[in-house]
């Protein structure tokens, strides 16, 4: 069967939109895992990019082959019934925690970049998310298909400007001292494992919807390549920002410094990427909870948001710094099993 390139691009957009969440879009996550390690971080990004391409594609193809309805089904297949049940419970906690980070990140955009109330940003995001969740998977496709190309375009613009700045070559090759430098070795693996284990909440049902193996394969490859490019371009931009570790949203500060005319558009794109990840995570959570509790979607989604809202009241930077690395290490076992699991196309 021939590849449906339109659907492959849609899959790629959903893949990118799910992974590029609050920490990724704002630059905070890239700083934490890669940029603060300098040239070693750049090597880590290239390694992580390969994993995103290879494992992301395999995850979706395998999910479609076994006809998994949700990440719960996929984890039971990957880990077995007993251990898979435990992993699904952990995943539930991780999705709630990360959704809270995303929501807090949305509040941080309103507070730090727009000068508006943090709480207003959080409430608006919840209301918009509930609306998209009512529309369903078509709404998720539509939002990602709009936001992701904009993100790629502006990432390219910032990188193009950054590489022409004085001392760029010195910065890209430098290896700054870091007390926890050992983390640079595991960062590509913990980072991609963390993102892929959470992305399955959306990628598994999307793969089930598409079904065609070649289309899913190329959707995963294109999505992985786009993620690699965004990581590389963001890293190249961030290293040129003085004291980049001190900002909650360093990518927005960089845009303000390098291309101020596009600043407000870029802030909206950052918000859009945070939003796509929130709706992706909530979509996955709702799918899992529905297997246990037969309640209308609006009630399930509202209940999820109450819990996520309470967690999001903690400072965004604090949540990201503590939760993400821990979740990354937990997710490593998921990626190792997925990597080793034989895939036989039906």
N, C-alpha and C positions, 0 to 999 in steps of 0.2 A: 504493500500500500504506500502511495506517495505521501510525503510530508505535507501537512496542512500548515503552511507558513504563517497564516493569519492566527491560527490557534497557538502555534509554537511561540509567536511573539506575545500573545496574551499570557501564556504560561510563564514566559520569561519575565514579563512585567509583574505578575503576581509574586513570583519568586523573589525578585529584587525588592518589591514593595513590602513584602513580609519581613525580609531580613534587615532592610534599611529602616530601622526604627529610631527611637529617640536618641540613643547613644551614637548610632552610626551617622544619622543625618546631621546631628549637631556637631559631630566631630569628637565628642567627649569619649566615646567608646574606642575610636581609632587611636586617640592619644593614650588611653589607658593600656591598650594591648600592643600598640605598635610604635607610634611616632616618638614617644619618649625614649625609645631605645635606638633612635637614629638609623644608621645603615642596617643594623641587625633587624630592626623593625621592618625595613623595606624588604629584606630577604624573607621575613616572616609573612609579609603580605603576599608575595609570589607563591609561597608554599600554601597559604590559605586559599588563594585563588584556584589553585589546582584542585584542592579538596572540594571547594564549592562546585566546580565544574563536574568532577568525576562522581562524587558522592551524592550531590544534589540530584543529578540526572538518574543515578541508580535508585535512589530513594523513591522517586516518583514512578519510575518504570516498574519497580518491584511492587509498589502499592497497587498499581493498575493491574498487574499480572495476577495478584491474589484477590483482587476486587475488594480491597479494604474500604469500608465506609468512613472510617475515622482513624485518627492516630492511635486510638485505643486498640482497634483491630490489628493495626500494623505492629504495635509493640508486643501484642500477644503472639503474633507470628514470629517476630524477631527474637524475643526473649523466652518464649514458652509461657504456659498459662500462669504458673505460680509467680515467677519472677517478673513476668510481664504485667501482672496486676499491681505489684509493688511499684514498678516503673511508672505505670499510669497514675498512681496516687502522687508520686513525686512530680510527674509532669503537670498534674493539676495545680500543685503548689507553685511550680515554676511559672506556669502561664499566668497565674494570679499575680505573682510577684513582679514579673516583667511587664504585665499590663499596667500595674501600678507605677512602674518606672516610666513607661510611655506617657501615662496620664500626667505624672509629675513633670515630665519633660515638656508637655504641651503648656502646662502652667508656667514653666520657666521661660518659654518663648514669649508668652504674653507679658511676663514680668520684666525680664532682662532686655528684651529687644523692642517690645511695643510700648513699654511703660504703662501697661494696663494691669488690672488686678489679676494675680495668679489664680485666684479662685474662679474668676470669670472665664479664664481660659479652660480650666478643668471642667466646669459646668457645660460650656458650649461644646466641648469635645464629646462629652457624654451624650448630649442631646443629638448631635450629628451622627454619632456612632449608632445609637438606637435606631435612627431613621434608616441608615444603610443596612443594618441587620434585618430590618423588616423587609427590605427589597430582596435580600438574600445574596447568593453567590454572584449573580449578574451585577449587583451593585459593587461588589468587591472587585470584579473584573474592570468595571467602568472607571472606578476611582484610580486603580493602579495604572491602567492604560493611559490615563491623563498625566498623573504625577510623575511616574518613573522616567519617561523621555525628557521631561523638564529638568529632573535631577541630573541626568547624564549630561545634558547640554551645559548646565551651569558648572558642573564639575570640570568639564573640559575647558570652559572659559577661564576658571580660576587657575587651573594647572598651566594653561597657555601663558597667562600673565606672570605666574610665579616663576616659571623656568627662565624668564627673561630678567628677573631681578638680580642685582649684584650679589655675589657670594652664594648663589644657588648651589653650585657644584660642591662648594665646601660644606654647605649644610647637609646636602643629600648624602655625602660620604662620611660625615662625622659620626662618632659613636660616643655620646655623652655618658657620664658616669651615672649609674643607677644602683642604689643599695640592694634592690631586689632584681638585679640583672638576670638571674637565673630564670625569671619568668618569661624572658624573651624567647627562650628555647621552647617552652610549652605553649606559648601564646597562640601560634597558628593553629594548634590542635584543639586547645580548650575553646578558643574563639569560634572556630567553625563548628565544632561539636555542639556548642551551646546554641548557636544560631540555627543549625540544621535540626537539632532535636525539637526546638520550638516551632520552626517553620513547618514541620510535618503536620501540625494542627491544621494548616491551610492546604499544603501541597498534596496531602493524601486524598482529601475529597476532590480537589481539582483534578488530579490524575484519574480518579474514578469517573469524573464527568467527561473527560476527553477520550479516554480508552486507547486511542491509537498509539502504539509503541514508538514509532518513528517520530511522530509529532511531539510526544512527551520527551523523548531523548533530546531532540534539538531544542525544545523549550528549556530543558535543564542546562544544556551547554551554553545557549545564548544568555540565559540568566546568570550563570556562573561567570561568564566572560564580562558581563556588564558589572557585576559585583566587584570583580577584580579591578576593572578600570576605575570604578568609583573609589575603591580603597586606595589605589595608586595615586590618583589625582588629588584626593583629599590629603593624603600623607605629604605629597609634594607641596601642597599649599600650606598645611599646618606648620611644617618645619620652618617656614619663613615668617611666622608670627612670633614676635618676641614674647617670652613667658607664656607660651600657649597652654601650659598646664593649669594656669590660674583661672581660666574662663569656663563658665558653665556651657556656653554655646560658642566655641572658638571658630567654627566655620562661618557663622554670621558676622563675627568681628572681622574676620579676614575679608569677607565680601565688602564690608563697610570701608575697609582700608584700601582695597585694591580696585573695586568697581562699584563705587558708592551709588551710581545711577541705577544699579540693579538690586540694591540692598533690600528694598521692601518686597520685591518679587521673590527674592531668594528666601527671605524669612517665611513667606507664605508657602514656599516649596518645602522648607524644613518642617513646617507645621503639617503640610500634606503628607510627608513621609512618616511622621510620627502617627498621624491619623490612620494611614494604611496599615501600620503594624498593630495598632490597637484593635481595629475591626477584624483583622486576621486572627489575632489571639482570642478575641471574644467569640468569634465564629467557631473556632476549634473547641473552646470551653463549652459552648452551648451544645455542640454536637455530642460531646462526651456526657454531659449531665443529662441530656435527653434520653440516654440509654438506661438511666437509673430512675429518673423522675419524669413522669408524663405530664408536664405542665406546658401551657402555651409559651411560645418563644419570647413574647414580650415580658412575661413574668420572669422567666429564666434569665434573660439578658439583664433585666433591671436588678435582679438579685445579685448577679455577678458584679455589676457596676457599683453596687453599695459596698461590697467587700473591697473592690479595687480602689474605690474612692477613699476609704478609710486608710488604706496602706499608703496611698499617694500623698497623704498629708505630710509625710516625712520628706525632708529636703531631697530634691532630685539628684544632686551630686553625691550625697551620702548613700542613697539607695543604689545608685549605679556602681559606686566603688566597692560596696560590700556584697551585693547580691550577684552581680554579673560574674566575677571570678569564681565564686563558690558554685554557681550554676554551671559554669564552664567545665569545672573538674567533674561534677556529677555527670555531665553529658558525654564525657570521654568514653565511658563504657558503651553508650549508645552507638557512637561512631565506630568504635572498634568492631562491634558485632555486625554493624551494617557493612563495613568494609570487607569483613571476612565471609559474610553470608553469600553463598553462590546464587547467582541470578540466572534463571532459565526462562527465556522468552517463550511464551505459549504459542 
